[in-house]
Amino acid sequence: MFGQRLYTAGRATTHQLRFSTHTPQTHVFSRRMVSDTLRKRPVAGATGQQRAQSTDAGKGNKVDGDTSKKNETGSKRSLTFAIGGVLTLLGVAGYTFMRQPRIDIHGPDVPSSTATASQTTLAALESVATKRDDARKRLDGLASKERREEAKRLGLLTSDEVDAILEAHERSWYVSTGSGAPRLRVDTNQVSSNAPIEDYLAWSPLASTQFMFGVFDGHAGYMCAEQLSTRLAPMLSESLKAVDKLIAKDGDKLIANDGDKDLAPTDVGGTALKLRREAPGIAWDRVPLALTATFVRMDHELVTDSLTEFQRTRDAATMDALLGPAVSGSCGLVAVVDTEANEVVVANTGDSRALLGVRLGDGRWKAVRLSEDQTADNANETARMTREHPNETSVIHRGRVLGGLMPTRAFGDCRYKWPLDAQRDLFPTLYERGHRYATTPPNYTTPPYVTARPVIVRHKLGPNDKFVVVATDGLYDQLSDDEVVGSLGQWYDARSAGMEDNSLTTQDENAATHLVRAALSTDRLGRRDDTVIRRLLAIPPPHSRRFRDDISVQIITLNQ
């Protein structure tokens, strides 16, 4: 069941978890952000993607033309420094040459980015690193079938080792929503499969009763998702202000007109104005217009403005930092929760997913989708792509865009957007510098083939709406919508009843950790057993991508 679907016009014309604060206050979650002291630094002469390389060929791979289908049912300072090296060995940290956001700056209601790690936890993580290193030596060099069989023979992690991995990056905190208003509880967690992880989480207060929660699932590298996690929230805040200017002129509903000459066409306010003019007669509401303008403008900056700037300077020293986020790609899902208006508005580009958990009168739980997966499995997306590229029989080939990309909407991915002459000019050099996705797809004739323009779903919250799940597709590879909400519902029910034991239902204090544990403990037949997670987490990257994806989860509990 879906919420209200709005504004789906087609082709766009155009930790160790650390927090980062921007203007406005944006809290970025990325397990790449380990201690500056312990983080690996780029070596002199290393090129962009060689320093950021990750393995994308595997289960649920979004790039490279893999035709495998998704499973529909799918420490205080002591931790910062003592555990950083261990996390690097676990595939949590990686080389990075992008300027990292400021760290250790915390906003209101946010827990400290450091916590005390027990010696038991440190010992468990060190043991995992050793076991994975040994397993990697056994798996490297084997053919695919042999590797899969050998992975089944790897030793299991202990329960303590699994707990150490799951708890290393969990966060829980409450968000104040104004005087006398109910609070929001936020639970987050991430478990990597790629090394380094390509997912990012972010949240930001937009107003005293309005909050943004985002998940950014990178592919072909992490660089695009990283940029989204730090830049999209400030742009959304700017976009809301620009839309407020339009409302002041036009009233509550935003109807296209010829005014607003003061909004520059090159900023997000100008993008909002352009969107209005492209759809005369549509009455845009404030948040949907601001979200759409933000997604469109953000992608334009990443893909088009960066290209223009490099073509102007031809400065090889800036090539990786400037064009790397364009070559890589990312899905992006943002949920704006407004506790005063009692609504949630979701903007989705790609195949991350938002769910609403609804408690029915008879005590059962129901899952309501607040987003649509934008892949070739979505008939609306296939029809749109065919309509925009008539007479191109290969526009969707082997279930992917031009046979290569799984999501039909995404940020970055310039190989599906740049003009052909720009690709011919720059891709050979980018490829030589290590950007292995700087290649032109076959049958590339009428770009752009991929858009970042989001599909918007708006839902009015009711008293039975209990929580919102915002997660990357790695979660839904393992669990269906009903399983996600049902598992969380059991967790809420058990904790409300005061049940405390070591079962899969109640052993975790953090809701996101509970959900990740449930996902990785469930086999292909839907049976839940802790031996499943003990085996999956024993498989080291990059081989683990054949069995599971990165999983990043935010859970927003309402009316706390």
C-alpha positions in Angstrom: 0.0 0.0 0.0 1.3 3.4 -1.0 1.0 6.8 0.4 -0.2 9.6 -1.8 2.0 9.8 -4.9 2.6 13.3 -6.2 4.6 15.2 -8.8 6.0 12.4 -10.9 6.5 14.2 -14.2 9.1 12.4 -16.1 12.3 13.5 -17.7 14.2 16.3 -16.0 15.1 19.0 -18.4 18.0 19.7 -17.3 30.2 5.0 12.6 33.0 4.2 13.5 30.1 6.7 13.0 31.1 10.4 13.0 28.9 13.5 12.9 29.5 16.6 10.9 27.9 20.0 11.3 27.3 22.4 8.4 25.1 25.3 7.8 22.3 24.5 8.4 23.3 21.9 11.0 23.7 18.6 9.1 24.7 15.5 10.9 26.5 13.1 8.5 26.9 9.4 9.3 29.7 7.6 7.5 31.8 4.8 8.8 34.5 6.0 6.4 35.1 8.9 8.9 37.4 7.2 11.2 40.0 9.0 13.3 42.2 11.3 11.2 45.1 9.8 13.0 44.3 6.3 12.0 42.6 6.8 8.6 44.7 5.7 5.7 45.9 8.6 3.6 46.3 8.7 -0.1 49.7 7.8 -1.2 51.6 10.2 -3.5 50.8 9.6 -7.1 47.8 7.4 -6.4 44.8 8.3 -8.6 41.2 9.0 -7.7 39.4 5.8 -7.8 42.5 3.8 -7.0 42.3 5.5 -3.6 38.5 5.0 -3.4 38.0 1.7 -5.3 35.3 -0.6 -4.1 33.9 -3.8 -5.4 30.5 -3.5 -7.1 30.3 -6.9 -8.9 28.0 -8.9 -6.7 24.5 -9.5 -5.4 22.3 -6.6 -6.0 25.1 -4.8 -7.9 23.8 -1.5 -9.4 26.4 -1.2 -12.1 28.5 -3.2 -14.5 25.7 -5.0 -16.2 25.3 -7.9 -13.7 21.8 -9.3 -14.5 21.2 -11.0 -11.2 17.8 -10.1 -9.9 17.2 -8.6 -6.5 15.6 -10.8 -3.9 12.2 -9.3 -3.6 11.6 -10.8 -0.1 14.0 -10.1 0.2 34.4 6.4 23.4 35.1 8.4 24.7 38.4 9.0 22.8 39.5 5.5 23.7 37.2 4.1 21.0 38.2 6.7 18.5 41.8 5.8 18.6 41.9 2.2 19.8 39.3 0.9 17.4 40.0 2.9 14.3 42.7 0.6 13.0 40.5 -2.4 13.6 37.7 -0.9 11.7 40.0 -0.2 8.8 40.8 -3.9 8.8 37.1 -4.7 8.8 36.5 -2.7 5.6 34.9 0.2 7.4 37.6 2.7 6.5 39.3 3.3 3.2 41.5 5.6 1.2 40.0 9.0 0.6 41.3 12.1 -1.1 38.2 14.2 -0.8 38.3 17.0 1.8 36.6 15.4 4.8 33.8 17.4 6.6 34.5 18.8 10.0 34.2 16.3 12.8 33.4 16.1 16.4 30.9 19.0 16.3 27.5 18.0 17.7 24.1 19.6 17.5 21.3 19.5 20.0 19.9 16.1 21.1 22.8 14.3 19.3 24.8 11.8 21.3 28.6 12.1 21.4 30.4 10.6 18.4 32.6 8.7 20.8 31.8 6.0 23.4 33.7 3.8 25.7 34.7 0.5 24.1 35.2 -2.4 26.5 38.2 -4.6 26.2 35.9 -7.4 25.3 34.5 -5.4 22.3 38.0 -4.5 21.1 39.2 -8.0 21.4 36.1 -9.3 19.5 36.7 -6.8 16.7 40.4 -7.7 16.5 39.4 -11.4 16.3 37.0 -10.6 13.4 39.7 -8.8 11.5 42.0 -11.7 11.9 39.4 -14.3 10.8 38.4 -12.2 7.8 42.0 -11.8 6.8 42.5 -15.5 6.9 39.2 -16.1 5.0 40.3 -13.6 2.3 43.4 -15.6 1.7 41.3 -18.7 1.2 38.9 -17.1 -1.2 41.2 -14.9 -3.3 41.9 -16.4 -6.7 39.1 -18.9 -6.7 36.6 -19.1 -9.5 33.1 -17.9 -8.7 31.5 -21.3 -8.1 34.5 -22.5 -6.1 34.5 -19.3 -4.0 30.9 -19.7 -3.1 31.4 -23.3 -2.0 34.5 -22.3 0.0 32.6 -19.4 1.7 30.2 -22.0 3.0 33.0 -23.8 4.7 34.4 -20.7 6.5 34.2 -20.8 10.3 31.3 -19.0 12.0 31.9 -15.8 14.0 31.0 -16.1 17.7 27.9 -14.3 19.0 30.2 -11.8 20.8 31.9 -11.0 17.5 28.6 -10.4 15.8 27.4 -8.2 18.6 30.7 -6.2 18.4 30.2 -5.5 14.7 26.5 -4.6 15.1 26.9 -2.3 18.1 30.0 -0.5 16.8 28.1 2.0 14.7 24.6 2.2 16.3 23.2 5.5 17.5 20.0 6.4 19.4 18.8 9.9 20.4 15.7 12.0 20.9 14.9 15.1 18.9 13.0 17.9 20.6 10.2 19.2 18.4 9.2 22.4 20.1 7.7 23.4 23.4 5.2 20.8 24.6 5.4 18.8 21.3 6.1 15.1 21.2 9.7 14.2 20.6 11.1 12.0 17.8 13.3 9.1 18.6 16.0 8.3 16.0 17.9 5.0 15.8 20.5 4.4 13.2 23.0 1.8 12.2 25.2 0.7 9.3 26.9 -2.6 8.4 29.3 -2.6 5.5 29.8 -5.2 2.8 31.9 -3.0 0.5 35.3 -1.9 1.7 34.9 1.0 2.1 31.2 1.3 2.7 29.4 3.3 0.0 26.4 4.3 2.0 25.9 7.6 3.9 23.2 8.7 6.3 22.4 12.3 7.2 19.9 14.2 9.2 19.3 17.9 9.7 16.7 20.1 11.5 15.0 22.4 8.9 12.8 24.2 11.4 11.8 23.7 15.1 9.2 21.1 14.1 10.6 20.0 10.7 13.4 17.5 10.2 15.2 15.9 7.2 16.4 12.3 7.3 18.4 11.0 4.3 20.0 7.8 3.0 22.4 7.9 0.1 23.4 4.6 -1.4 26.5 5.0 -3.6 27.6 2.8 -6.4 30.7 2.8 -8.7 32.4 4.3 -5.6 31.5 6.4 -2.6 32.3 10.0 -3.9 28.8 11.0 -5.1 27.1 9.7 -2.0 29.6 11.5 0.2 28.9 14.8 -1.5 25.1 14.3 -1.2 25.5 13.6 2.5 27.2 17.0 3.2 25.6 19.3 0.6 22.0 18.3 0.1 20.6 19.4 3.5 22.0 23.0 3.3 20.6 23.2 -0.3 17.2 22.0 0.9 17.1 24.7 3.6 18.0 27.2 0.9 15.4 25.8 -1.4 12.7 26.1 1.3 13.5 29.8 1.8 13.3 30.4 -2.0 9.9 28.6 -2.2 8.7 30.7 0.7 9.5 33.8 -1.4 7.3 32.4 -4.1 4.5 31.7 -1.7 4.7 35.3 -0.4 4.0 36.4 -4.0 1.5 33.8 -5.1 -0.3 32.7 -2.0 -0.5 29.2 -0.5 -0.5 27.3 -3.9 2.4 27.8 -6.3 1.0 28.3 -9.8 3.4 28.9 -12.7 3.6 32.5 -13.8 6.0 34.9 -15.4 7.2 36.8 -12.3 10.0 36.1 -9.9 12.7 37.8 -12.1 14.9 38.2 -9.0 15.5 34.4 -8.7 18.7 33.5 -10.4 18.4 30.6 -12.9 21.7 29.1 -11.7 20.7 28.6 -8.0 18.1 26.3 -6.3 15.6 29.1 -6.2 15.8 29.5 -10.0 15.4 25.8 -10.3 12.2 25.9 -8.3 10.9 28.7 -10.6 11.8 26.7 -13.7 10.0 23.7 -12.4 6.8 25.8 -11.9 7.0 27.1 -15.4 7.5 23.7 -16.9 4.3 22.4 -15.4 1.7 25.2 -15.9 -1.4 24.7 -13.9 0.1 22.3 -11.3 -0.4 23.6 -7.8 2.9 22.9 -6.2 3.1 22.6 -2.4 6.0 24.0 -0.4 8.0 20.9 0.6 7.5 18.8 -2.6 8.6 21.8 -4.7 11.6 22.5 -2.5 12.6 18.8 -2.5 12.3 18.4 -6.3 14.3 21.6 -6.9 17.0 20.5 -4.5 17.4 17.1 -6.1 17.5 18.5 -9.6 19.9 21.4 -8.7 22.2 19.1 -6.7 22.6 16.7 -9.6 23.2 19.6 -12.0 26.0 20.9 -9.8 27.6 17.4 -9.4 27.3 16.4 -13.1 27.1 19.5 -15.3 28.6 22.4 -13.3 31.6 20.3 -12.4 32.1 19.4 -16.1 31.9 23.1 -17.1 34.4 24.1 -14.4 36.9 21.4 -15.5 36.6 22.3 -19.1 37.3 25.9 -18.2 40.4 25.2 -16.1 41.7 21.8 -17.5 43.5 21.6 -14.2 44.6 17.9 -13.8 45.2 18.5 -10.0 41.5 19.0 -9.5 40.2 16.4 -11.9 39.6 13.6 -9.4 37.9 15.8 -6.8 35.9 17.7 -9.3 34.8 14.9 -11.6 34.9 11.8 -9.3 31.5 12.5 -7.8 30.1 12.7 -11.4 31.6 9.5 -12.5 30.4 7.6 -9.4 26.7 7.6 -8.6 24.2 7.4 -5.8 20.6 6.7 -5.1 19.1 9.2 -2.7 16.0 9.2 -0.4 15.0 12.0 1.8 12.1 12.0 4.3 11.0 15.4 5.7 9.0 14.8 8.9 6.9 17.8 10.1 5.5 17.3 13.6 3.4 20.4 13.5 1.7 19.6 10.2 1.6 15.9 11.1 3.0 14.8 7.8 5.9 13.1 6.2 7.1 14.0 2.6 9.4 11.5 0.9 11.5 12.3 -2.2 13.2 9.3 -3.8 15.7 8.9 -6.6 16.7 5.3 -7.0 16.0 2.1 -5.1 16.3 3.0 -1.4 13.0 2.7 0.3 10.9 4.4 3.1 8.2 2.5 5.0 5.6 3.5 7.5 4.8 1.2 10.4 1.1 1.4 11.2 -0.4 -0.2 14.3 -3.9 -1.5 13.5 -6.8 -1.6 16.0 -6.5 -5.3 16.5 -2.8 -5.1 17.4 -1.4 -6.2 14.1 1.2 -4.2 12.2 0.8 -3.0 8.6 3.6 -1.7 6.2 2.8 1.3 4.1 5.3 2.2 1.4 6.3 5.9 1.2 8.4 5.5 -1.9 8.7 3.6 -5.1 11.7 1.6 -6.2 12.9 3.2 -9.5 14.3 0.3 -11.4 13.3 -1.5 -14.6 11.0 -3.7 -12.5 8.8 -0.6 -12.1 6.4 -0.5 -15.0 6.0 3.2 -14.7 9.7 3.7 -15.0 10.0 1.4 -18.0 7.2 3.3 -19.7 8.8 6.6 -19.0 12.2 5.5 -20.3 10.6 4.1 -23.5 8.6 7.3 -24.0 11.6 9.5 -23.6 13.8 7.4 -25.9 11.4 6.2 -28.6 12.7 3.7 -31.1 15.6 2.7 -28.9 15.0 -0.9 -28.2 18.0 -1.2 -25.9 17.1 1.6 -23.6 16.2 -1.1 -21.0 18.3 -4.1 -21.8 18.7 -7.1 -19.5 16.7 -5.2 -16.9 19.1 -2.3 -16.8 19.5 1.1 -18.3 21.4 0.4 -21.6 22.3 -2.9 -20.0 24.4 -1.4 -17.3 22.7 0.6 -14.5 20.0 -1.0 -12.3 18.3 2.2 -11.0 16.5 4.3 -13.6 17.0 7.5 -11.5 20.2 8.4 -9.8 22.6 11.2 -8.9 25.9 11.4 -10.7 26.4 8.5 -13.2 27.7 10.9 -15.9 28.3 8.1 -18.2 24.5 8.1 -18.7 24.2 12.0 -18.8 27.2 13.7 -20.3 27.2 14.5 -24.0 29.2 12.0 -26.1 31.9 14.5 -27.1 32.6 15.2 -23.4 32.9 11.5 -22.7 35.3 11.0 -25.6 37.3 13.9 -24.3 37.6 13.0 -20.7 36.8 9.3 -20.1 40.2 8.0 -21.4 42.1 10.1 -18.9 39.6 9.4 -16.1 39.9 5.7 -16.7 43.7 5.8 -16.7 43.4 7.6 -13.3 41.5 4.7 -11.9 37.8 5.7 -12.4 36.9 2.3 -13.9 33.3 3.4 -14.7 34.5 6.2 -16.9 33.3 4.3 -20.0 30.5 5.0 -22.5 27.6 2.5 -22.5 26.6 0.8 -25.7 23.9 2.3 -27.9 24.5 5.8 -26.3 22.6 8.1 -28.7 20.1 10.4 -26.9 21.4 11.4 -23.4 20.5 11.9 -20.7 19.2 8.5 -20.0 19.1 8.9 -16.2 17.6 11.7 -14.1 17.9 12.6 -10.4 14.4 14.2 -10.4 12.6 12.5 -7.5 9.2 10.9 -7.2 7.4 12.5 -4.2 5.1 10.7 -1.8 3.2 12.7 0.8 1.5 11.2 3.8 -0.7 12.7 6.5 0.3 11.1 9.8 -2.4 9.6 12.0 -2.4 8.4 15.6 -1.8 4.8 14.5 1.3 5.7 12.5 4.2 4.7 14.8 7.5 4.8 13.0 9.2 5.5 9.6 12.0 3.3 8.3 14.4 4.9 5.8 16.9 2.4 4.5 19.1 1.5 1.6 18.2 -1.5 -0.6 20.6 -3.8 1.2 17.9 -4.2 3.9 15.2 -5.0 1.4 17.4 -7.6 -0.3 17.0 -9.6 2.9 13.5 -8.7 4.1 10.1 -7.8 2.6 8.2 -4.7 3.6 5.9 -6.8 5.9 8.9 -8.5 7.5 10.6 -5.2 8.2 7.5 -3.6 9.8 6.5 -6.9 11.5 10.0 -7.4 13.0 10.1 -3.9 14.3 6.6 -4.1 15.5 7.5 -7.2 17.6 10.5 -5.2 19.0 8.3 -2.3 20.0 5.6 -4.6 21.5 8.1 -6.6 23.5 9.8 -3.5 24.9 6.5 -1.9 25.7 5.6 -5.0 27.7 8.9 -4.9 29.6 10.3 -8.1 28.1 14.0 -8.4 28.4 15.8 -11.6 27.3 18.4 -12.6 24.7 16.0 -13.5 21.9 16.3 -11.9 18.4 13.2 -9.9 19.3 14.5 -8.1 22.4 18.2 -8.3 22.8 19.0 -5.0 21.1 18.4 -1.6 22.7 18.6 0.1 19.3 15.8 -0.4 16.8 18.0 -0.1 13.8 20.4 -2.7 15.2 17.5 -5.0 15.8 16.4 -4.6 12.2 19.9 -5.2 10.8 20.3 -8.3 13.0 16.9 -9.6 11.8 17.8 -9.0 8.1 21.2 -10.8 8.3 19.8 -13.6 10.4 17.1 -14.6 7.8 17.8 -17.1 5.2 16.4 -17.3 1.6 13.4 -19.3 2.9 12.5 -16.7 5.5 13.8 -18.8 8.4 15.5 -16.9 11.2 18.6 -18.3 12.8 21.7 -16.7 14.3 24.0 -19.0 12.5 23.0 -17.2 9.3 24.4 -13.9 10.5 27.4 -15.5 12.0 28.3 -17.0 8.6 27.5 -13.9 6.5 29.6 -11.6 8.7 32.5 -14.0 8.6 32.8 -13.5 4.8 35.3 -10.7 4.1 35.0 -7.9 1.5 35.1 -7.9 -1.5 33.8 -11.5 -1.5 30.9 -10.6 0.9 29.2 -8.6 -1.9 28.2 -11.9 -3.5 26.1 -12.6 -0.4 24.9 -9.2 1.0 25.0 -5.5 0.3 25.9 -2.5 2.5 22.9 -2.0 4.9 22.2 1.5 6.3 19.0 2.2 8.3 17.4 5.2 10.0 14.2 4.6 12.1 12.2 7.6 13.2 9.8 6.8 16.0 6.9 9.2 16.2 5.2 10.8 19.2 7.7 9.9 21.9 
